[in-house]
Amino acid sequence: MSTNSSEISLLLDQYRDGETEAFGKLMALVYDDLRRLASWQLQTERTEHSLQPTALVHEAYLKLAGQNPVDWQNKAHFFALAAQVMRHILVDHARAKQRD
C-alpha cells in the first residue's frame, strides 16, 4: 500500500475522536489502495464474477462507514479490516448467487 501511514493514522484518530468528515478524507486518500486490494481479492473469484473492483470498494465503503467509529490502530489495521469486509461481501454475494 503506497499511501502515507502518518496521514492515515491522523485521519483514523480524528475519525475515532468523532470528526466524521475525517472518514471521507481517509477514503479519498486510500481509494486507489483499496481498489488494488479489491482487484487482488477478485483474482481468486470466478472470471465471470459480476462484482468489479470499483463496486467492491464502494460496497466496503458503505459497510465501513455504517459502523460506529472503530478503534483502528494504524494503517495496517485499517487495511486488514477493509480486506475482511471485502471478503465478507464476496462470500455474501456467492451465497446469494447459490440461493438463486
C-alpha positions as CSV (number, residue, x, y, z in Angstrom):
1,M,0.0,0.0,0.0
2,S,1.5,3.3,-1.1
3,T,-0.2,5.9,1.0
4,N,1.5,7.7,3.8
5,S,1.0,5.9,7.1
6,S,1.1,9.1,9.3
7,E,-1.6,10.8,7.3
8,I,-3.8,7.8,7.5
9,S,-3.1,7.4,11.3
10,L,-4.0,11.1,11.8
11,L,-7.3,10.7,9.9
12,L,-8.1,7.5,11.8
13,D,-7.5,9.3,15.1
14,Q,-9.7,12.2,14.0
15,Y,-12.5,9.9,13.0
16,R,-12.3,7.9,16.2
17,D,-12.5,11.2,18.1
18,G,-15.8,12.0,16.4
19,E,-14.7,14.1,13.4
20,T,-17.0,12.4,10.9
21,E,-15.6,14.3,7.9
22,A,-12.2,12.6,8.6
23,F,-13.7,9.4,7.2
24,G,-14.4,10.9,3.8
25,K,-10.9,12.4,3.7
26,L,-9.5,9.0,4.7
27,M,-11.4,7.2,1.9
28,A,-10.3,9.7,-0.7
29,L,-6.7,9.2,0.4
30,V,-6.8,5.4,0.4
31,Y,-9.2,4.8,-2.5
32,D,-6.5,3.7,-5.0
33,D,-5.0,1.3,-2.5
34,L,-8.5,-0.1,-1.7
35,R,-9.1,-0.6,-5.4
36,R,-5.9,-2.5,-5.7
37,L,-6.9,-4.6,-2.7
38,A,-10.3,-5.3,-4.3
39,S,-8.6,-6.3,-7.6
40,W,-6.3,-8.7,-5.7
41,Q,-9.3,-10.2,-3.8
42,L,-11.2,-10.7,-7.0
43,Q,-8.4,-12.6,-8.7
44,T,-9.4,-15.7,-6.7
45,E,-13.0,-15.4,-7.8
46,R,-14.6,-16.9,-11.0
47,T,-13.8,-15.0,-14.2
48,E,-17.5,-14.1,-14.9
49,H,-17.9,-12.5,-11.4
50,S,-20.5,-9.7,-11.5
51,L,-18.7,-7.5,-9.0
52,Q,-15.9,-5.3,-10.3
53,P,-13.2,-3.8,-8.1
54,T,-14.8,-0.4,-8.0
55,A,-18.1,-1.9,-6.9
56,L,-16.4,-4.0,-4.3
57,V,-14.7,-0.9,-2.9
58,H,-17.9,1.1,-2.8
59,E,-19.7,-1.8,-1.0
60,A,-16.9,-1.9,1.5
61,Y,-17.1,1.8,2.0
62,L,-20.8,1.6,2.9
63,K,-20.1,-1.2,5.4
64,L,-17.1,0.6,7.0
65,A,-19.0,3.9,7.1
66,G,-22.0,2.2,8.7
67,Q,-20.0,1.1,11.7
68,N,-19.6,3.1,14.8
69,P,-16.1,4.6,14.8
70,V,-13.8,1.6,15.1
71,D,-10.7,1.8,17.2
72,W,-8.4,1.4,14.1
73,Q,-4.9,1.3,15.5
74,N,-3.0,2.2,12.3
75,K,-2.9,1.8,8.6
76,A,-2.2,-1.9,8.7
77,H,-5.2,-2.5,11.0
78,F,-7.5,-0.4,8.8
79,F,-6.5,-2.3,5.6
80,A,-6.8,-5.6,7.4
81,L,-10.4,-4.8,8.4
82,A,-11.1,-3.4,4.9
83,A,-9.9,-6.7,3.4
84,Q,-12.0,-8.7,5.8
85,V,-15.1,-6.6,4.9
86,M,-14.4,-7.1,1.2
87,R,-14.1,-10.9,1.8
88,H,-17.4,-10.9,3.6
89,I,-19.0,-9.1,0.8
90,L,-17.7,-11.6,-1.7
91,V,-18.9,-14.5,0.5
92,D,-22.4,-12.9,0.9
93,H,-22.5,-12.4,-2.9
94,A,-21.6,-16.0,-3.6
95,R,-24.3,-17.2,-1.1
96,A,-26.9,-15.0,-2.8
97,K,-25.9,-16.5,-6.2
98,Q,-26.3,-20.0,-4.8
99,R,-29.7,-19.2,-3.5
100,D,-30.9,-18.0,-6.9
